[in-house]
Amino acid sequence: MICQYASFENQSSAMKNLLAMLAQNRDKKFFIVVGEIGSGRSTMLNYINKLVFSNQQRNIFDDNFHPDMLSGLSSALVATTREGAYDVIRHFDKNMTYVVDMPNLSDRKADIPQFAAFFVDVLSLMNNKNKFKLTEKSIEKLLHYSWPGQFHELEAVLEKAFYNAESGTGQPDRNKLTIEPEHIELNLQSKELEFSIGQKLEEVERKYILQTLYFAHQNRTKAAEILGISIRTLRNKINQYREEGYL
């Protein structure tokens, strides 16, 4: 079975199962979409609004809210991280609540070829170019990567690959409208940390923590996992850096 979602026919089993379960719970009034930043939470909010509320739902919250704002509502759509989901759930009638757990992009690799082709088509139109195509080897390169930055990272990589191909970088025939593996630069978000002898350990730690937060798109749960520390420890460090004027 192929599931239509966000203008795509989803091929990944993770999304097929999610959409099937969502269809069985359309009678709910409160939908909480949880997942990492960049996993498609906002797109899912729009999809549920159309599917369940016929685009009439106005109580839509995407991170920038306080749970107390949900008190007294008869229906709502909320997107949040897994860390914040429990604070949101306790405000709702459990019998009328459904949690949509968005899979990471690494769990949706079967959907990457279609999304990548669509995004490259959009880039071609935006730049008034004939359509560029990803070669099979380019698709294979995309599929073998883990995508820690989710869809944000995939879009950034495809945009850089498009301009590399358009400028002829690494391509002998500039009239050949294909994106080759050599045009695709992965780990665009990763940067080498530069340290010098004489820096205090606390300075090195601060730089590492702040860059990890940047890499994780300010997702504290993800950053804490990468750093190997607790959410509470990371929160204390962030508060300290804010007081010291680094944030």
PyMOL commands that set and color helices and strands:
alter all, ss='L'
color gray80, all
select helices_A, chain A and resi 13-23+41-53+67-70+82-89+94-96+105-107+109-126+136-143+150-166+181-183+201-215+220-227+231-243
alter helices_A, ss='H'
color red, helices_A
select strands_A, chain A and resi 3-5+8-10+30-34+60-62+76-80+97-101+133-134+178-179
alter strands_A, ss='S'
color yellow, strands_A
deselect
rebuild
show_as cartoon
